[in-house]
Amino acid sequence: MTFFLVLNALFIYFRRYQHGAIMKVSMKNFVTYESCSFSPGPNLNMIIGPNGTGKSTIVCALALGLGWNTNLLGRAKDISEFVKHGYDKGWIEIVLCNRNGSNVAIKRHINKNNNTSVWKINGENKTQKDVMKKVQSFDIQVDNLCQFLPQDRVSEFAQMTPQELLKETQRAVGGEESLQAHQKMIELWNEHKAITASMKGDLESIETNEKRNAVIEKDVMRFQQREAVLRKVRLLEIWIQYAQYGVAKEQYNQVKEERRVCFAMFKQLQAEVEPLTAKRSTMEANEKDFANQRNVLDKKYQQSVQTMRSREQAIEATEGDGEELRKDLDRLHAKVQQRQAAINSLRRKIAAQQELLDGAQSEEEINKEKDELQDKLVYRIEVLQAQQTEIIEQSKSLNARMVESRKRLDALDDIRNRRLQTLRNQDSDVFDAVLWLRDNRQLFQKHVFEPVCLEVNIKNMKHVNAIESALRNHLKTFICQTREDYNIFAREILDKRRLRVNVIAPTAKELDINNYSPPVPNNQLRHFGFDCYMLDSLDGPPALLASLCSKAGIHSIPVSESSNVDFKAIRDSKKFKRYATSTTVFTITYSRHTGEAMETATQLRPAQIFTASVDHEERARLIRDVDDIRSRLEQSEGRIRDLTAEENVLRKKHQEYVAKKEVLSNRRKDLMLVLKRNEKQRIDMGNLTNELNRKMNEPSSDQEEERIRQELRKKAKKRCSLTLEYLELAKESQQLFSKLTIATLNRLQAHAELQAVEAECTEKARQLKEMEDRYTLANREYDEVKIRAKAILDAAKEEYNKLTMEEAAEFQTLEDMLAGEQAKAALNYTPNQSIIDKYEQRQAEIKTAKDKVEVKNKKLNKIAADIEAIRGPWYAKLTETVRKISEGFSKSFEQIGCAGEVKLGEHEDYDKWCIEILVKFRDAEKLQKLTGQRQSGGERSVSTIMYLMALQSLSKVSFRVVDEINQGMDPRNERLVHSQLVEKACASGTAQYFLITPKLLPNLDYHERMKVLCIYNGEWLDEGVTKWNLFIENQLRSKARRQY
């Protein structure tokens, strides 16, 4: 009873540990310790001891053991400097509480010689990145001074800028999400400032370019006016020239183009006609060749058909002769049958007469036989009844054996149910998932395996502890054989029912047991002292065992029933990374550089789930026995049915024989009357016998039949020979006909192609003649238009000379207009071309700059909208957090007779947002900002611990560490601060807290959830341990009684 009380008290105690809290710390050859191991409590842990005994060493062990670098501690830079003086190696191991599964043990091996570290998680080699990822999954922030404040960085907290304090507070309280939102707004605002500055430069450039262009704008306008006048002059000159000769020239060009087109088309048609003519000649030759081939083949085919017809007539004649011979043979057979029928008829008549003569005697013999058979039937019925009785007794014995076998089989199957009940007590979610799976297997494509602990069995129970230890992380895992089944299971179990179970879907390759081979053949394991591999001791579905090979490597872990293995041979072989004896599991790692083996031993715990295993051989034997008994029972039932049916038949026969016996008695009387007529019948039988002898002595028909058959064989042989010749001729004719058909088709195809080419040649010749006529006509018209255009030009000159004064004046007006425009162009000032180029270049730059300004304005608006979208929820959460921190901070300061306040400093630039801590330790003072210079060391310590306590109720962290925060405090403040710290750190549901102090005031407040760890520096004294352990055991027992 005492044991269970203590066990219950321990369960209640350890249940208070938060997720990620530190359960145990172990060190070896680390700084001041050769060997040290302790288990902190779930709430406040006060670690006290004189200076130099190793308090801060514990803080260093926590930081370095959880993956952080040495620069976080403000001490030595190299990890090798943390190995105790005089030793080459050391290690730290920290066990973290995992509320979601097994606790996590992180171990760091430190090598002083090469300044390196080797990391392990739960005994498995990992990288520092893996360790950091695992630690961060517990929301542990060792690099956050609000959670982890070592002695050498206490002053840094007060010296942090308000901006840094805001970031660290957000990390501790708001989490990475709040900090990322703040950082995002800082980045957006910096981008906003950069774009604003860039846009300012663009606007200044636009203003400068516009001012410069305004100075030369008039000159540019005059230049543009002069360009317009020059364009008008050029147009007038062109117009006058075109008016004098335009119409005639246009007509000339049209005719010239028509002539050119006709000539080009004529040449094209000539080029197309030539290949067609050559093609026509080729086609004519091809058609002639194909026609000759067809004629030759047609002649051969007709000859072959004629020969076939003659062979066919010969076959028909032979067939007629054979038919006549077959009719002769049929007539002969009929005659033989008639003779045989007569003989049979006579024999039947003789037998009938003989039967009548022997009737009286036969009836007596039959009657005697029937009496004997009746006796045999009665005996047989009695034998059948005895056999039925024997079979019924055997069936009773078989039923008893079946009941016994079923009981033993049910006992074996009950082990699986006991495991399921154990699973129900350990993990109700997995139990519910198993029940759901059994009711819904029709939803899946393939078989979905239940948790491994229900699917596999141990063949050799001596290996059970090692096997359960190796499979500990996989015992409750469901295994799907397809990705589709995995998706269905995850949707139904994880998403809909919110059950926390582990399910995997290995690939097809991982589910093939043939893909896994052991590092050493089984027949060589005895050289190392091993019995077999873990896979050999497991019984289960092959696909599930293959998955365990992939995930747990059971095909490569050898086991031994004893501890007598050859450790040196195992290490030297480098074949095994893990192996197990009867009491221990060994893990071997080999240095990548030196090849040196590092071995870790873990004591095996007794199996919890595989406490009993199903003997599959016995179970299979029992199933075979049950099936065999069931089969034999079915055979017995069938045998009884057969015997019963046979008995019924025999009884029916017995009744029939009794009736027939009565009939035979009546017939015996009638036979006496028949005997008188026997004499006459004997005479008739003699006559029939003589007739039979005459028929039997008639000559045989076999010689005639043989002659006819020989003639038939001759005719058949001849017909066969003729048929073979006919088939050969038919085959030859078929080949000739195929060739003839192909030749005919070739000739028709060649003829059709020839006709097509001839038609095309005729059409091209017609087009060529037509185009030749068009070209002749166009050439004639071209010469006429050319002569006419020259005549028009000469006439225009002549007519100009004949103009009157008014007409000449009007024509002169056009020339005056041309001269006037030329004068305007000459009068306009022509500026330097480079000035015009610079003006246009600046105009282009102005346009480009305005486009950029428009784009940047849009981007600024988007940035402002993004900032506003982030700022709303972030600001609301942050202001509420600061308000709560300030409320707790102020209340803590009021309890020690001082004043304090926490304010949020806002600024347009989000990078300058901050948290300001205002404190007042004397009545005559006002609230002043906490800085690293204004307040004393003790005041800074009080402010720091008060701020950290204000964060206590807001931030969800696994644990907090504060190292010698009470330095510089006066006794009064230290006592008040200590009381508040104990009250808040020991409240229900709070995180684990480590307070390191070198001194301890008398009569301080303590709490039952508070744990005091005293550091004694010196040799280890084992004598006091027994008494101290006895004291702890008595205290736990007393506490358990009170709670129970």
C-alpha positions, 0 to 999 in steps of 0.5 A, a space after each residue: 500500500 505504501 508503494 502505491 501511495 508513493 507512486 501516486 504522489 510521484 504521478 501527481 507531482 510530475 504531472 505539473 511539469 509544463 510542456 518543455 520543462 526541464 526534468 533532469 540535468 546531467 553533466 560530466 567533466 563540465 567546468 567545475 563538475 566531474 559528475 553531477 546529476 539533479 532533477 529540478 521541480 516543475 515550479 520555482 527552483 532556487 539554486 544556492 551555494 557559495 561563490 565559485 561552487 558552480 551555480 553559473 555552471 548550471 546556467 551554462 549547461 542549460 544554454 549550451 546543452 539546449 543548442 546555443 553558442 558560447 557567445 550567448 553567455 558572455 564568457 569563453 568563446 570556444 566550447 572546448 574551454 567548458 571542459 573541466 581542467 585536466 580532461 579531454 572530453 565532457 558532456 551535458 544531458 538535459 531531459 525535457 518534458 514532452 506532454 505529447 509523448 516520450 520525454 526528449 533527452 538532448 546530449 552534447 559531447 564536447 571534445 576539447 582537443 578539436 573543439 567540436 561537439 557531438 549531439 544526440 537526441 534520445 540516443 540518436 546522432 543529430 546535428 546542432 540544427 536538428 537540436 535547435 529545431 527540436 528545442 524551438 518546437 518547445 517554444 524555448 528562447 535561450 537567446 531571449 533575455 526575458 526568458 534566459 538571463 545569465 549572470 554575465 548578461 544581467 547588466 545588459 538587460 538594463 542597458 538594452 535600448 527601449 527598441 531592443 526591449 520591445 523586440 525581446 518582449 514581443 518574442 517572449 509574450 507575443 511570439 514570433 508572429 507579433 515580432 514578424 509583424 513588427 519587422 514587416 512594418 519596419 521593412 515596409 516603412 524603410 521601403 516607403 522612406 526610400 521610395 519617398 526620397 527617390 521620388 523627391 529627386 525625380 520631382 526636383 529633376 522635373 522642376 529643373 528640366 522644365 525651368 531650363 526648357 522654358 528659357 529656350 522655348 521661344 527659339 524652339 517655337 521659331 525653329 518649328 515655324 521655319 520647319 513648317 514653312 520649308 515643308 510647304 515650299 517643298 510641297 509647292 515645288 513638288 505640286 507644280 512639277 507633278 501638275 505639269 507631267 503627273 497625268 501622263 506619267 501615271 498612265 505610262 506607269 500603269 501600262 508599263 506595269 501591265 506589260 511587266 506582269 504579262 511578261 513575267 506570267 508568260 515566262 512562268 507558264 513556259 517554265 511550267 509547260 516544259 516539265 509537264 511535257 517530259 512527264 507526259 512522255 514518261 507516263 506514256 512509256 509506263 502505260 505501255 509497259 504495264 499493258 504488256 505485262 498484263 497481256 502476258 499474265 492474262 495469257 498464263 492465267 487462262 492456260 492455268 484455268 483450262 488445266 484446272 478444269 480438266 483436272 476437275 472433270 477427272 476428279 468428278 469421274 473418279 468420284 462417280 466410280 467410287 460412289 458406285 462401289 460404295 453402293 455395292 458395299 452397302 448392299 453387301 452389308 445389308 445382305 449380311 445383316 439380314 442373315 445375321 438377324 435371321 440367325 439371332 431370331 432362331 437363337 432367341 426362339 431356341 433359348 425361349 423353348 429351352 427356358 420353358 423346358 427348364 422353367 420349373 427347375 429355375 423357379 425353384 433355384 431363384 426362390 432359393 436364392 431369394 431366400 438367401 438374399 433376404 437373409 443377407 439383407 437382414 444381416 446387412 441392415 444390422 451391420 449398417 445400424 452398428 456402423 451408424 452407432 459407431 460413427 455417432 460415438 466417434 462424432 461425440 468424441 470429435 465434438 469434445 476435441 473441437 470444444 477443447 481446441 476452440 477454448 485453447 484458440 480463444 485463449 491465444 486470441 485473448 492475448 491480442 484483446 489484452 494488448 488492445 485493452 492495455 492500449 486503451 488505458 495508455 492512449 484512448 485516441 489510438 483505441 478509438 481509431 482502432 475500433 473505427 478502422 475495424 468498422 470501416 475497412 470497406 472505405 480503403 483500397 488495401 488493408 490498413 494495418 492496425 497499430 504495430 503492437 496489435 499486428 506483430 508477435 514475438 517468437 522468442 520471448 527472451 528478446 521481448 524487452 529489446 524488441 519493445 525498446 527498439 519499436 517504442 516509437 512505432 508501437 502505436 503507428 497505423 500503416 497505410 499501403 497507399 497514399 489514397 488510403 492515407 488521405 482517407 484515414 487522415 481526413 476521417 481520424 485526424 481532421 474530422 474526429 480530432 484524434 491524435 494518432 500517428 499514421 504513415 504511408 510508406 512507399 511501395 519500395 519500403 513495403 517490399 521485405 525483399 529490399 532489406 538485407 542484414 549487414 551480416 548473414 545469419 550464419 555468421 552471427 554466432 561469431 559475435 555471440 548473437 542469436 538472430 536479428 530482431 526481424 527473425 524474432 518477429 511474426 507479422 504481415 510482410 508489408 508491415 515488417 518491411 515498414 519496420 525495417 525502413 523506420 526502425 531498422 529491425 533487419 540490421 539489429 542483432 540480439 542475444 539472449 545473454 550478455 556474453 557477446 564479443 564487444 571487441 569483434 563487434 566494434 572492429 567489424 563496423 557492421 553494427 550501429 546498434 545491438 542488444 543483449 539480455 539487459 542492455 541496448 548498445 549504440 555505436 557511432 564511428 568518428 568520420 575522421 579517426 574511425 574511433 568507435 563511441 559506444 552508448 549503453 542503455 539499460 532495457 526496461 521490462 516490456 509493457 505491451 508485449 508481456 505475452 505473445 501469441 504462439 503462431 505455430 500452436 495457433 496454426 496447429 489448433 486451427 488445423 485441428 479444428 478444421 480437420 475435426 470439422 471436416 471429419 464431422 462433416 464426413 461422418 454426417 455424410 457417412 451416416 446419411 449414406 448408411 441411412 439411405 442404404 438401409 432404407 433401400 435395403 429395407 425396401 428391397 426386403 419388402 419387394 423380395 417378400 412380395 416376389 416370393 409370394 408371386 413365385 409360389 403362385 407361379 410354381 403351381 402354374 408350372 406343373 401344368 406347363 410340364 405336360 406341353 414340354 414334349 411338343 416344345 422339345 420337337 419344335 426346338 429340334 426343328 429350329 436348331 436344324 434351321 439355325 445350322 443351315 443358316 450358319 453354314 451359308 458361304 461368307 461375304 468377306 471375299 466380296 467385301 475385300 474386293 470392293 474395298 480394294 477398288 475403293 482404295 484405288 479410286 481414292 488414291 487416284 482422286 487424291 493425286 488429282 486433287 493435289 494437282 488441282 490444288 497446286 494449279 489453284 495456288 498457281 492460278 491464284 498467284 497469277 490472278 493476283 499479279 494480273 490484278 496488280 498489273 491491271 491496276 498499274 495500267 489503269 493508274 498509269 492511264 489515269 495519270 497520263 490523261 491527267 497530265 495530258 489535260 494539264 498540258 492542254 490547259 497550260 498550252 492554252 494559258 501560254 497562248 493567251 498570255 502571249 497574246 496579252 503580252 503582245 497587246 500590252 507591249 504595243 500599248 506601252 509603246 503608244 503610251 510612251 509616245 503619247 506622254 512625250 507628246 503631252 509634255 511637248 504640248 504642255 511646254 508649247 501651250 505654256 508659251 502660248 499663255 495670255 498675260 492673265 493666264 501667265 499671271 495666274 501661273 506666276 502666282 503659284 511661283 510667287 507663292 513658292 518664292 514667298 514661302 522661301 523668303 519666310 524660311 530665310 527670314 526665320 532665325 535658325 538656332 543651334 541644332 544642339 539646343 534643339 536636341 537638348 530641349 527634346 532630350 529634357 522633354 523626354 526626361 521629364 516624361 520619364 520622370 513623371 511616369 516614375 513618379 506615378 508608379 512610385 505613388 501607386 507603390 507608396 499607396 500600396 505600402 501604406 495599405 499593407 502597413 495599415 492592414 498589419 498595424 491594426 491587429 498588431 497594435 491592438 495586441 501590443 497595446 493590450 500586452 503593454 497595459 497588462 505588463 504595466 499593470 503587473 509591474 506597477 502592482 509589484 512596485 507598490 508592494 515594495 513601496 515604490 512606483 513603476 510604469 511601463 509605456 509604449 513609445 510610438 513613432 512615425 518610424 516603426 523602427 523607433 517604437 519602443 518600451 519605456 520602463 519608468 521607476 521611482 524608488 524615493 518619494 521625492 523623485 519623479 518617475 524616471 526611465 530605467 537606464 544602465 547609468 541612472 539607477 544603482 545596480 540594486 535598483 536595476 536588479 529590482 526593476 529587472 526581476 519585477 519586469 520579468 515577473 510581469 511577463 510571467 503571467 503573459 508569456 507561455 514559456 517552458 522555463 525561465 532562468 535568472 542568475 544572481 539577479 539579487 546582486 546589489 539589493 538591500 535586504 528589505 527589497 531582496 526579501 520583498 522581491 523574493 516573496 513576490 517571486 515565490 508567490 508568482 512562480 509557484 502559482 498553479 499552471 505557471 512555468 518552471 523557474 530557475 533562480 540562482 543566488 549566492 546568498 540566502 536571507 533568513 526567514 524567507 517565504 517558501 512554498 510547497 511547490 518550491 524546490 531548493 537545490 543546494 550546491 556542495 562543492 567537494 568529494 561525494 560522500 555516499 554515507 549521507 545519501 542513504 539518510 537523505 534519501 530516507 528523509 525524502 521517501 518519508 516526506 513523499 509518503 506523508 504527502 501522499 497520505 494527505 493527498 490520498 
